[in-house]
C-alpha cells in the first residue's frame, strides 16, 4: 500500500482471491474505504459465518500463511507444496454435490428405526429423482464394484468433513454394518427427505414389508425387517416406539398407522 513491495505481493493477492472463492465475499470489509484500508493494513479478517462451516482447517491455514506479514508469508513454491494443494482434493462433481454430502450428518443423527425405514423408502425412488445422487455414487465408487469402501468414502469427503468425524459418519450410513456403503444405503442417507417421504413411496414400502399381504405389518414382520441390524435391546426399544402408533391396539400397523408413524419420525 505504501509502494514498497516485491513478488510476494502476488501471493497476498492470490490469498485474497482464494478467500473470495471459498466464501463468496472479500476478507476485508468496512463502512468506507478508509475503514477497509485500515483493516487491510492491520490484516484484520476472520473465518466466521456459515460460509466457512464446511471449509477445512488446511484451507484456512493456507490463507493465513498467504495473507500475512511479508516475513511470514509463503513463497509461490511453498504455496504449491502446502498440504491443501498437494493432497488430492474432491472432484468437481463431489464439490458441486456438497449440499448432498452434508445430509450424511443429519442421517447419522437419525434413530435406528428411522434409518431402516429410510432404507426401505430409498428402494422406491425412481432414477429421475436420484440422477444426481447416482452420479455422485459412481464418482465416489472408484473401482466400480457397486459399493463404497471406507477408503473411497474418506477420499471423497475429507475436504468437506473433518477427518475425525468420518469414521462415525461412515458407520452410521453403513446400515447393515458390512464394511461398505451400498447404493441403497447411499440413497437413503443422501436423498432429500421431501422426495423420500412421498405418499406413494411410503405405500410401496408398506407393501414390501407386508410379507403375508394382509394389509397390515405385524410384529414378526417388523422383527424380520430389523433383527439383523439391531441388538435385542434395540429391538425392544423399537417395538416400544411402534406400539405408540398402534391406535387400535391389535398388535399390528395398518397403512394409516404406518403412514402416521412415518411422518411423525420424519427428520
C-alpha positions in Angstrom: 0.0 0.0 0.0 3.0 2.3 0.6 4.5 1.4 -2.8 7.3 -0.8 -1.3 6.6 -4.4 -2.4 8.1 -7.4 -4.2 7.0 -10.6 -5.8 5.4 -11.8 -2.5 2.6 -9.3 -3.1 1.2 -11.7 -5.7 1.0 -14.4 -3.0 -1.1 -11.9 -0.9 -3.4 -11.2 -3.9 -3.8 -14.9 -4.6 -4.7 -15.4 -0.9 -7.4 -12.8 -1.1 -8.8 -14.4 -4.3 -8.8 -17.8 -2.6 -10.7 -16.4 0.4 -13.3 -14.9 -2.0 -13.6 -18.2 -4.0 -14.2 -20.2 -0.8 -16.5 -17.8 1.0 -18.1 -15.7 -1.7 -17.1 -12.4 -0.2 -13.7 -10.5 0.4 -11.7 -10.8 3.6 -11.6 -7.1 4.3 -14.7 -5.2 4.9 -15.7 -1.8 6.2 -18.2 1.0 6.2 -16.0 3.1 3.9 -12.7 3.0 2.0 -10.7 4.3 5.0 -12.0 1.5 7.2 -11.3 -1.1 4.6 -7.7 0.2 4.1 -7.2 0.2 7.9 -8.4 -3.5 8.1 -6.0 -4.4 5.2 -3.0 -2.7 6.9 -3.8 -4.5 10.2 -4.5 -7.8 8.3 -7.8 -7.9 10.2 -10.1 -10.7 8.8 -11.9 -13.8 10.2 -13.3 -17.1 9.1 -16.6 -16.5 10.8 -20.0 -17.1 9.3 -21.8 -20.1 7.8 -19.8 -19.9 4.6 -16.8 -21.3 6.4 -18.6 -24.1 8.2 -17.7 -26.7 5.6 -14.2 -25.4 4.8 -11.3 -27.5 6.1 -8.7 -26.2 8.5 -6.0 -26.9 5.9 -7.6 -24.3 3.5 -7.8 -21.8 6.3 -4.2 -22.4 7.3 -3.1 -21.7 3.7 -5.0 -18.4 3.6 -3.5 -17.3 6.9 0.0 -18.0 5.5 -0.7 -16.1 2.3 -2.5 -13.0 3.8 0.1 -12.1 6.5 3.2 -10.0 7.0 5.8 -10.4 4.4 8.4 -12.0 6.7 5.9 -14.9 7.5 4.3 -15.1 4.0 4.8 -18.3 1.9 6.6 -18.1 -1.4 4.7 -19.2 -4.5 6.6 -22.5 -4.4 5.7 -23.1 -0.8 2.1 -22.4 -1.6 2.1 -25.1 -4.2 3.7 -27.5 -1.6 1.1 -26.7 1.0 -1.0 -29.8 2.1 -4.3 -28.3 1.0 -2.9 -28.1 -2.6 -0.6 -31.1 -2.7 -3.1 -33.6 -1.3 -5.9 -34.9 -3.6 -8.9 -32.7 -3.5 -12.5 -33.8 -4.0 -13.5 -33.9 -7.7 -15.7 -31.1 -9.2 -18.7 -33.4 -9.2 -18.2 -34.1 -5.5 -17.7 -30.4 -4.7 -20.8 -29.4 -6.6 -22.7 -32.0 -4.6 -21.5 -30.8 -1.2 -25.1 -29.9 -0.1 -26.0 -33.6 -0.7 -23.0 -34.9 1.2 -23.8 -32.6 4.2 -27.1 -34.6 4.6 -24.9 -37.5 5.8 -24.6 -35.8 9.2 -28.4 -35.4 9.5 -28.7 -39.1 8.7 -26.2 -40.1 11.3 -28.3 -38.4 14.0 -31.4 -40.4 13.0 -32.7 -43.1 15.3 -32.1 -46.7 14.2 -35.6 -47.5 13.2 -35.7 -44.4 11.1 -32.6 -45.5 9.2 -34.0 -48.8 8.3 -37.3 -47.3 7.2 -35.4 -44.7 5.1 -33.6 -47.7 3.6 -36.9 -49.2 2.5 -38.2 -45.9 1.2 -35.0 -45.5 -0.8 -35.8 -48.7 -2.7 -38.9 -47.0 -4.1 -37.2 -43.9 -5.6 -37.1 -43.8 -9.4 -34.0 -43.0 -11.5 -35.1 -39.5 -12.4 -35.3 -38.4 -8.8 -31.9 -39.8 -7.9 -29.9 -39.0 -11.1 -27.6 -36.5 -9.4 -27.1 -38.7 -6.3 -26.5 -41.7 -8.6 -23.8 -39.8 -10.5 -22.2 -38.9 -7.1 -22.2 -42.6 -6.1 -20.5 -43.6 -9.3 -17.9 -40.8 -8.8 -17.1 -42.0 -5.3 -17.1 -45.7 -6.2 -13.6 -45.6 -7.8 -13.2 -49.3 -8.5 -16.7 -49.6 -9.9 -17.7 -52.6 -7.7 -21.1 -51.2 -6.9 -20.3 -50.3 -3.3 -18.3 -47.6 -1.5 -15.4 -48.7 0.8 -14.2 -46.7 3.8 -11.2 -45.6 1.8 -13.3 -44.4 -1.1 -15.7 -42.6 1.2 -12.8 -40.8 3.1 -11.1 -39.7 -0.1 -14.4 -38.2 -1.4 -15.4 -36.2 1.7 -12.2 -35.4 3.5 -12.3 -31.8 2.2 -15.9 -31.4 3.3 -16.0 -33.0 6.8 -13.3 -33.1 9.5 -11.2 -36.3 9.3 -12.1 -37.2 12.9 -15.8 -37.2 12.0 -15.5 -39.5 9.0 -15.4 -42.9 10.8 -18.7 -42.2 12.7 -20.4 -40.9 9.5 -19.4 -44.0 7.5 -20.6 -46.3 10.2 -23.9 -44.6 10.5 -24.6 -44.8 6.8 -23.5 -48.5 6.6 -26.8 -49.7 7.9 -26.1 -53.5 7.7 -22.5 -52.9 9.1 -20.8 -55.0 6.3 -18.0 -52.5 6.0 -19.3 -51.0 2.8 -22.0 -48.5 1.8 -24.4 -50.0 -0.7 -26.2 -48.0 -3.4 -29.5 -48.1 -1.5 -27.8 -47.1 1.8 -26.2 -44.2 0.0 -29.5 -43.1 -1.4 -31.2 -43.3 2.0 -28.6 -41.1 3.6 -28.1 -38.6 0.8 -31.7 -38.2 -0.5 -33.8 -35.1 0.2 -36.4 -36.4 2.6 -39.1 -34.4 0.9 -38.7 -36.8 -2.0 -38.3 -39.9 0.1 -41.5 -39.2 2.1 -43.8 -39.0 -0.8 -47.0 -40.9 0.0 -46.6 -43.3 -2.9 -43.1 -44.3 -1.7 -44.4 -44.9 1.8 -47.3 -47.0 0.5 -44.8 -49.0 -1.7 -42.5 -49.6 1.3 -45.5 -50.7 3.4 -46.5 -53.3 0.8 -42.9 -54.5 0.6 -42.8 -55.1 4.4 -46.3 -56.7 4.5 -44.9 -60.1 3.7 -48.3 -62.0 4.0 -50.2 -59.3 2.1 -52.9 -58.9 4.7 -52.7 -55.1 4.6 -51.0 -55.0 8.0 -47.5 -55.1 9.3 -47.2 -57.5 12.2 -44.6 -57.5 15.0 -43.0 -60.5 13.4 -42.7 -58.8 10.1 -41.1 -55.8 11.7 -38.7 -58.0 13.6 -37.8 -59.7 10.4 -37.0 -56.3 8.9 -34.8 -55.1 11.8 -33.5 -58.0 13.8 -30.4 -58.5 11.6 -29.4 -54.9 12.2 -30.2 -54.4 15.9 -29.3 -55.9 19.2 -32.1 -57.4 21.5 -32.1 -54.2 23.4 -32.5 -52.1 20.2 -35.4 -54.3 19.1 -37.3 -53.8 22.3 -36.8 -50.1 22.1 -38.1 -50.1 18.5 -41.1 -52.2 19.4 -42.0 -49.9 22.3 -41.8 -47.0 19.8 -44.0 -48.8 17.3 -46.7 -49.6 19.9 -47.2 -45.8 20.3 -48.7 -45.8 16.8 -50.8 -48.9 17.1 -54.0 -46.9 17.6 -56.5 -49.8 17.7 -54.1 -51.9 19.8 -54.3 -55.0 17.6 -50.5 -55.5 17.7 -50.2 -54.6 14.1 -49.8 -51.5 12.0 -52.3 -50.9 9.2 -51.5 -48.5 6.3 -53.0 -45.4 8.1 -51.0 -46.2 11.3 -47.8 -46.8 9.3 -48.1 -43.5 7.4 -48.8 -41.7 10.6 -45.7 -43.2 12.1 -43.5 -42.3 9.1 -44.5 -38.7 9.1 -44.1 -38.5 12.9 -40.5 -39.7 12.8 -39.6 -37.7 9.7 -36.3 -35.9 10.4 
